[in-house]
Amino acid sequence: MEDQIVINNTKVIIKIGDITEENVDAIVNAANSSLMGGGGVDGAIHSKGGKHILEECKKLRETIYPEGLPTGKAIITTAGNLPSKYVIHTVGPICNGNWNKNLEKQLYNAFYNSLELAKGKNLKSIAIPFISAGAYRCPKEKVATTAKKAVIDFIKSESSLDEIRFVLFSKEDFNIFIKSFKR
Ligand code: AR6
């Protein structure tokens, strides 16, 4: 199942799938600050991608982010055994069912900074999961509208990307995402 809209010259695709199978320049990981792996998307990326990704994350912790990657920031590693070339690791906010301006800004930054990083590397395609909509329990409708804001702002700021794919893991999440994103 798939839907798409074109904004300027960038194709925004919304689909159901497993992000680890996406054949794009970069997939985004909904990581945590430790960068040492976890469950959900993060667990799938590290287990399918292999140990190289974790080794690069460890180096980043030893060098530029000894305290961990702050919420809303993004870093890039290679993708090990995955079909994509890179993994962009970002950290969304922990909502635990709550929502406010600060959480919204942090989540916006996670989406926007991931896109900016891809642009900085001159990448053409990126796949993004439902950041903070799983273990971090942000309201799913709010996540979708925040993703939309970030994507539209990014595309308006001269996107180098030809394709941005949102990859949802279930039909239910796909429907929620489409409904809020297209509003
Ligand atoms: N492909 C696409 N989407 C997926 C996949 C997959 N392979 N696996 C899960 N999802 P989550 P968060 C969906 O919990 O809320 C981790 O432990 C999932 O159904 O992965 O940002 C990290 O280490 C949900 O809709 O990310 C952190 O500690 C969405 O991806 C924490 O969870 C995000 O769920 C981050 O929590």
py3Dmol code that shows the C-alpha trace and the ligand (Angstrom):
import py3Dmol

protein = """\
ATOM      1  CA  MET A   1       0.000   0.000   0.000  1.00  0.00           C
ATOM      2  CA  GLU A   2       1.408   3.351  -1.010  1.00  0.00           C
ATOM      3  CA  ASP A   3       0.413   6.960  -1.522  1.00  0.00           C
ATOM      4  CA  GLN A   4       2.410   9.889  -2.824  1.00  0.00           C
ATOM      5  CA  ILE A   5       2.446  13.636  -3.204  1.00  0.00           C
ATOM      6  CA  VAL A   6       4.896  15.783  -5.117  1.00  0.00           C
ATOM      7  CA  ILE A   7       6.042  19.035  -3.514  1.00  0.00           C
ATOM      8  CA  ASN A   8       8.135  21.201  -5.828  1.00  0.00           C
ATOM      9  CA  ASN A   9      10.261  18.500  -7.421  1.00  0.00           C
ATOM     10  CA  THR A  10      10.464  16.204  -4.421  1.00  0.00           C
ATOM     11  CA  LYS A  11       8.336  13.073  -4.319  1.00  0.00           C
ATOM     12  CA  VAL A  12       6.964  12.303  -0.840  1.00  0.00           C
ATOM     13  CA  ILE A  13       5.905   8.663  -0.595  1.00  0.00           C
ATOM     14  CA  ILE A  14       3.925   7.239   2.315  1.00  0.00           C
ATOM     15  CA  LYS A  15       3.947   3.445   2.484  1.00  0.00           C
ATOM     16  CA  ILE A  16       3.660   0.359   4.648  1.00  0.00           C
ATOM     17  CA  GLY A  17       6.867  -1.615   5.023  1.00  0.00           C
ATOM     18  CA  ASP A  18       9.936  -2.666   6.946  1.00  0.00           C
ATOM     19  CA  ILE A  19      12.409   0.212   6.786  1.00  0.00           C
ATOM     20  CA  THR A  20      15.398  -2.143   6.915  1.00  0.00           C
ATOM     21  CA  GLU A  21      14.405  -3.385   3.452  1.00  0.00           C
ATOM     22  CA  GLU A  22      14.268   0.024   1.810  1.00  0.00           C
ATOM     23  CA  ASN A  23      16.705   0.489  -1.037  1.00  0.00           C
ATOM     24  CA  VAL A  24      17.456   4.194  -0.607  1.00  0.00           C
ATOM     25  CA  ASP A  25      20.539   6.316   0.019  1.00  0.00           C
ATOM     26  CA  ALA A  26      19.746   6.599   3.731  1.00  0.00           C
ATOM     27  CA  ILE A  27      17.275   5.183   6.212  1.00  0.00           C
ATOM     28  CA  VAL A  28      16.583   7.045   9.427  1.00  0.00           C
ATOM     29  CA  ASN A  29      16.889   5.244  12.749  1.00  0.00           C
ATOM     30  CA  ALA A  30      14.621   6.192  15.668  1.00  0.00           C
ATOM     31  CA  ALA A  31      17.491   5.742  18.119  1.00  0.00           C
ATOM     32  CA  ASN A  32      18.022   6.697  21.741  1.00  0.00           C
ATOM     33  CA  SER A  33      20.727   9.032  23.070  1.00  0.00           C
ATOM     34  CA  SER A  34      23.089   6.202  23.955  1.00  0.00           C
ATOM     35  CA  LEU A  35      23.364   5.186  20.256  1.00  0.00           C
ATOM     36  CA  MET A  36      23.987   1.681  21.567  1.00  0.00           C
ATOM     37  CA  GLY A  37      20.841   0.105  20.080  1.00  0.00           C
ATOM     38  CA  GLY A  38      17.509  -0.895  21.538  1.00  0.00           C
ATOM     39  CA  GLY A  39      14.166  -2.302  20.384  1.00  0.00           C
ATOM     40  CA  GLY A  40      11.785  -1.318  17.571  1.00  0.00           C
ATOM     41  CA  VAL A  41      13.348   0.197  14.452  1.00  0.00           C
ATOM     42  CA  ASP A  42      16.660   0.623  16.244  1.00  0.00           C
ATOM     43  CA  GLY A  43      16.824  -3.082  17.152  1.00  0.00           C
ATOM     44  CA  ALA A  44      15.915  -4.147  13.612  1.00  0.00           C
ATOM     45  CA  ILE A  45      18.546  -1.868  12.036  1.00  0.00           C
ATOM     46  CA  HIS A  46      21.360  -3.066  14.293  1.00  0.00           C
ATOM     47  CA  SER A  47      20.457  -6.747  14.086  1.00  0.00           C
ATOM     48  CA  LYS A  48      20.064  -6.796  10.284  1.00  0.00           C
ATOM     49  CA  GLY A  49      22.787  -4.245   9.562  1.00  0.00           C
ATOM     50  CA  GLY A  50      25.472  -6.015  11.568  1.00  0.00           C
ATOM     51  CA  LYS A  51      28.173  -4.895  13.980  1.00  0.00           C
ATOM     52  CA  HIS A  52      29.768  -2.197  11.815  1.00  0.00           C
ATOM     53  CA  ILE A  53      26.944   0.217  12.557  1.00  0.00           C
ATOM     54  CA  LEU A  54      27.396  -0.186  16.309  1.00  0.00           C
ATOM     55  CA  GLU A  55      31.169   0.205  15.977  1.00  0.00           C
ATOM     56  CA  GLU A  56      30.710   3.542  14.198  1.00  0.00           C
ATOM     57  CA  CYS A  57      28.186   4.639  16.814  1.00  0.00           C
ATOM     58  CA  LYS A  58      30.704   3.768  19.566  1.00  0.00           C
ATOM     59  CA  LYS A  59      33.342   5.932  17.851  1.00  0.00           C
ATOM     60  CA  LEU A  60      30.921   8.854  17.707  1.00  0.00           C
ATOM     61  CA  ARG A  61      30.233   8.416  21.431  1.00  0.00           C
ATOM     62  CA  GLU A  62      33.978   8.377  22.166  1.00  0.00           C
ATOM     63  CA  THR A  63      34.604  11.507  20.082  1.00  0.00           C
ATOM     64  CA  ILE A  64      31.898  14.099  19.451  1.00  0.00           C
ATOM     65  CA  TYR A  65      29.060  12.852  21.674  1.00  0.00           C
ATOM     66  CA  PRO A  66      30.540  11.483  24.931  1.00  0.00           C
ATOM     67  CA  GLU A  67      27.313  12.382  26.768  1.00  0.00           C
ATOM     68  CA  GLY A  68      25.131  10.793  24.090  1.00  0.00           C
ATOM     69  CA  LEU A  69      23.288  12.232  21.102  1.00  0.00           C
ATOM     70  CA  PRO A  70      20.945  15.019  22.274  1.00  0.00           C
ATOM     71  CA  THR A  71      17.243  14.771  21.407  1.00  0.00           C
ATOM     72  CA  GLY A  72      16.526  16.314  18.009  1.00  0.00           C
ATOM     73  CA  LYS A  73      20.068  15.950  16.651  1.00  0.00           C
ATOM     74  CA  ALA A  74      21.155  13.521  13.927  1.00  0.00           C
ATOM     75  CA  ILE A  75      24.335  11.675  12.983  1.00  0.00           C
ATOM     76  CA  ILE A  76      25.234   9.414  10.073  1.00  0.00           C
ATOM     77  CA  THR A  77      26.945   6.032   9.776  1.00  0.00           C
ATOM     78  CA  THR A  78      27.303   3.499   7.003  1.00  0.00           C
ATOM     79  CA  ALA A  79      24.588   0.834   6.792  1.00  0.00           C
ATOM     80  CA  GLY A  80      26.531  -2.421   7.114  1.00  0.00           C
ATOM     81  CA  ASN A  81      24.582  -5.275   5.511  1.00  0.00           C
ATOM     82  CA  LEU A  82      21.443  -3.243   4.849  1.00  0.00           C
ATOM     83  CA  PRO A  83      20.427  -2.368   1.264  1.00  0.00           C
ATOM     84  CA  SER A  84      20.669   1.393   1.970  1.00  0.00           C
ATOM     85  CA  LYS A  85      24.038   3.185   1.840  1.00  0.00           C
ATOM     86  CA  TYR A  86      23.741   5.049   5.129  1.00  0.00           C
ATOM     87  CA  VAL A  87      21.859   5.106   8.393  1.00  0.00           C
ATOM     88  CA  ILE A  88      20.985   8.501   9.852  1.00  0.00           C
ATOM     89  CA  HIS A  89      20.451   8.106  13.594  1.00  0.00           C
ATOM     90  CA  THR A  90      18.250  10.609  15.322  1.00  0.00           C
ATOM     91  CA  VAL A  91      16.600  10.804  18.731  1.00  0.00           C
ATOM     92  CA  GLY A  92      12.962  11.798  19.073  1.00  0.00           C
ATOM     93  CA  PRO A  93      11.455  13.025  22.348  1.00  0.00           C
ATOM     94  CA  ILE A  94      10.017  10.703  24.999  1.00  0.00           C
ATOM     95  CA  CYS A  95       6.359  11.767  25.252  1.00  0.00           C
ATOM     96  CA  ASN A  96       4.802   8.999  27.372  1.00  0.00           C
ATOM     97  CA  GLY A  97       1.432  10.085  26.029  1.00  0.00           C
ATOM     98  CA  ASN A  98       2.024  13.801  26.586  1.00  0.00           C
ATOM     99  CA  TRP A  99       2.315  16.576  24.023  1.00  0.00           C
ATOM    100  CA  ASN A 100       3.430  20.208  24.263  1.00  0.00           C
ATOM    101  CA  LYS A 101       5.394  22.843  22.323  1.00  0.00           C
ATOM    102  CA  ASN A 102       8.740  21.651  23.614  1.00  0.00           C
ATOM    103  CA  LEU A 103       8.140  18.028  22.591  1.00  0.00           C
ATOM    104  CA  GLU A 104       6.874  19.246  19.226  1.00  0.00           C
ATOM    105  CA  LYS A 105      10.037  21.316  18.647  1.00  0.00           C
ATOM    106  CA  GLN A 106      12.295  18.388  19.581  1.00  0.00           C
ATOM    107  CA  LEU A 107      10.435  16.049  17.237  1.00  0.00           C
ATOM    108  CA  TYR A 108      10.445  18.644  14.450  1.00  0.00           C
ATOM    109  CA  ASN A 109      14.208  18.948  14.876  1.00  0.00           C
ATOM    110  CA  ALA A 110      14.646  15.157  14.671  1.00  0.00           C
ATOM    111  CA  PHE A 111      12.868  15.066  11.289  1.00  0.00           C
ATOM    112  CA  TYR A 112      14.383  18.305   9.985  1.00  0.00           C
ATOM    113  CA  ASN A 113      17.974  17.609  11.054  1.00  0.00           C
ATOM    114  CA  SER A 114      17.829  14.109   9.521  1.00  0.00           C
ATOM    115  CA  LEU A 115      16.787  15.657   6.202  1.00  0.00           C
ATOM    116  CA  GLU A 116      19.458  18.358   6.486  1.00  0.00           C
ATOM    117  CA  LEU A 117      22.133  15.753   7.118  1.00  0.00           C
ATOM    118  CA  ALA A 118      21.058  13.856   3.998  1.00  0.00           C
ATOM    119  CA  LYS A 119      21.206  17.096   2.028  1.00  0.00           C
ATOM    120  CA  GLY A 120      24.688  17.835   3.389  1.00  0.00           C
ATOM    121  CA  LYS A 121      25.841  14.468   2.027  1.00  0.00           C
ATOM    122  CA  ASN A 122      24.143  15.198  -1.298  1.00  0.00           C
ATOM    123  CA  LEU A 123      21.888  12.160  -0.968  1.00  0.00           C
ATOM    124  CA  LYS A 124      18.905  11.730  -3.280  1.00  0.00           C
ATOM    125  CA  SER A 125      16.574   9.421  -1.380  1.00  0.00           C
ATOM    126  CA  ILE A 126      15.717   8.836   2.270  1.00  0.00           C
ATOM    127  CA  ALA A 127      13.320   6.582   4.205  1.00  0.00           C
ATOM    128  CA  ILE A 128      11.964   7.762   7.561  1.00  0.00           C
ATOM    129  CA  PRO A 129      10.056   5.786  10.226  1.00  0.00           C
ATOM    130  CA  PHE A 130       7.317   6.915  12.605  1.00  0.00           C
ATOM    131  CA  ILE A 131       9.839   8.506  14.999  1.00  0.00           C
ATOM    132  CA  SER A 132       8.719   8.626  18.677  1.00  0.00           C
ATOM    133  CA  ALA A 133       5.405   6.937  17.815  1.00  0.00           C
ATOM    134  CA  GLY A 134       6.472   3.577  19.305  1.00  0.00           C
ATOM    135  CA  ALA A 135       8.270   3.066  22.614  1.00  0.00           C
ATOM    136  CA  TYR A 136       8.484   6.844  23.158  1.00  0.00           C
ATOM    137  CA  ARG A 137       4.667   7.091  22.937  1.00  0.00           C
ATOM    138  CA  CYS A 138       4.110  10.458  21.312  1.00  0.00           C
ATOM    139  CA  PRO A 139       0.530  10.942  20.024  1.00  0.00           C
ATOM    140  CA  LYS A 140       0.629   9.469  16.515  1.00  0.00           C
ATOM    141  CA  GLU A 141      -1.485  12.190  14.884  1.00  0.00           C
ATOM    142  CA  LYS A 142       0.868  14.815  16.316  1.00  0.00           C
ATOM    143  CA  VAL A 143       3.913  12.960  15.047  1.00  0.00           C
ATOM    144  CA  ALA A 144       2.445  12.878  11.531  1.00  0.00           C
ATOM    145  CA  THR A 145       1.592  16.590  11.472  1.00  0.00           C
ATOM    146  CA  THR A 146       5.054  17.442  12.838  1.00  0.00           C
ATOM    147  CA  ALA A 147       6.670  15.276  10.147  1.00  0.00           C
ATOM    148  CA  LYS A 148       4.637  17.116   7.525  1.00  0.00           C
ATOM    149  CA  LYS A 149       5.718  20.543   8.826  1.00  0.00           C
ATOM    150  CA  ALA A 150       9.374  19.542   8.823  1.00  0.00           C
ATOM    151  CA  VAL A 151       9.207  18.037   5.327  1.00  0.00           C
ATOM    152  CA  ILE A 152       7.442  21.030   3.807  1.00  0.00           C
ATOM    153  CA  ASP A 153       9.866  23.490   5.440  1.00  0.00           C
ATOM    154  CA  PHE A 154      12.793  21.379   4.289  1.00  0.00           C
ATOM    155  CA  ILE A 155      11.597  21.094   0.698  1.00  0.00           C
ATOM    156  CA  LYS A 156      10.993  24.840   0.558  1.00  0.00           C
ATOM    157  CA  SER A 157      14.571  25.426   1.707  1.00  0.00           C
ATOM    158  CA  GLU A 158      15.920  23.924  -1.539  1.00  0.00           C
ATOM    159  CA  SER A 159      15.843  20.218  -0.989  1.00  0.00           C
ATOM    160  CA  SER A 160      18.466  18.218  -2.835  1.00  0.00           C
ATOM    161  CA  LEU A 161      16.371  15.095  -2.292  1.00  0.00           C
ATOM    162  CA  ASP A 162      14.360  13.546  -5.120  1.00  0.00           C
ATOM    163  CA  GLU A 163      12.470  11.221  -2.832  1.00  0.00           C
ATOM    164  CA  ILE A 164      11.403  11.154   0.825  1.00  0.00           C
ATOM    165  CA  ARG A 165       9.659   7.950   1.924  1.00  0.00           C
ATOM    166  CA  PHE A 166       7.736   7.579   5.164  1.00  0.00           C
ATOM    167  CA  VAL A 167       7.696   3.901   6.038  1.00  0.00           C
ATOM    168  CA  LEU A 168       4.952   2.814   8.443  1.00  0.00           C
ATOM    169  CA  PHE A 169       5.001  -0.613  10.026  1.00  0.00           C
ATOM    170  CA  SER A 170       1.252  -1.354  10.128  1.00  0.00           C
ATOM    171  CA  LYS A 171      -1.877  -0.533   8.159  1.00  0.00           C
ATOM    172  CA  GLU A 172      -3.291   1.188  11.231  1.00  0.00           C
ATOM    173  CA  ASP A 173      -0.255   3.498  11.516  1.00  0.00           C
ATOM    174  CA  PHE A 174      -0.326   4.091   7.755  1.00  0.00           C
ATOM    175  CA  ASN A 175      -3.968   5.248   7.959  1.00  0.00           C
ATOM    176  CA  ILE A 176      -3.293   7.520  10.936  1.00  0.00           C
ATOM    177  CA  PHE A 177      -0.237   8.987   9.230  1.00  0.00           C
ATOM    178  CA  ILE A 178      -1.965   9.617   5.885  1.00  0.00           C
ATOM    179  CA  LYS A 179      -4.982  11.209   7.553  1.00  0.00           C
ATOM    180  CA  SER A 180      -2.938  13.675   9.625  1.00  0.00           C
ATOM    181  CA  PHE A 181      -0.226  14.259   7.036  1.00  0.00           C
ATOM    182  CA  LYS A 182      -2.656  15.190   4.280  1.00  0.00           C
ATOM    183  CA  ARG A 183      -4.828  17.423   6.426  1.00  0.00           C
TER     184      ARG A 183
END
"""
ligand_1 = """\
36
AR6
N 10.340 -0.728 9.945
C 9.509 0.328 10.034
N 8.906 0.725 11.171
C 9.155 -0.009 12.287
C 10.024 -1.129 12.292
C 10.622 -1.481 11.042
N 11.457 -2.508 10.947
N 10.066 -1.623 13.558
C 9.257 -0.863 14.318
N 8.689 0.126 13.563
P 10.167 2.713 17.961
P 10.541 5.380 19.163
C 7.772 1.203 13.946
O 9.768 2.166 19.276
O 9.116 5.487 19.557
C 14.014 1.861 20.724
O 14.183 0.902 21.727
C 6.976 1.055 15.210
O 5.822 0.273 14.957
O 11.115 1.943 17.136
O 11.201 6.583 18.575
C 15.153 2.871 20.678
O 16.377 2.308 21.051
C 6.616 2.510 15.526
O 5.468 2.913 14.775
O 10.832 4.191 18.101
C 14.699 3.901 21.654
O 15.049 3.570 22.976
C 7.809 3.286 15.001
O 8.534 2.368 14.184
C 13.195 3.920 21.492
O 12.858 2.621 21.018
C 8.735 3.854 16.055
O 8.825 2.968 17.153
C 12.731 4.913 20.472
O 11.333 4.936 20.466
"""
view = py3Dmol.view(width=600, height=400)
view.addModel(protein, "pdb")
view.setStyle({"model": 0}, {"cartoon": {"style": "trace"}})
view.addModel(ligand_1, "xyz")
view.setStyle({"model": 1}, {"stick": {}})
view.zoomTo()
view.show()
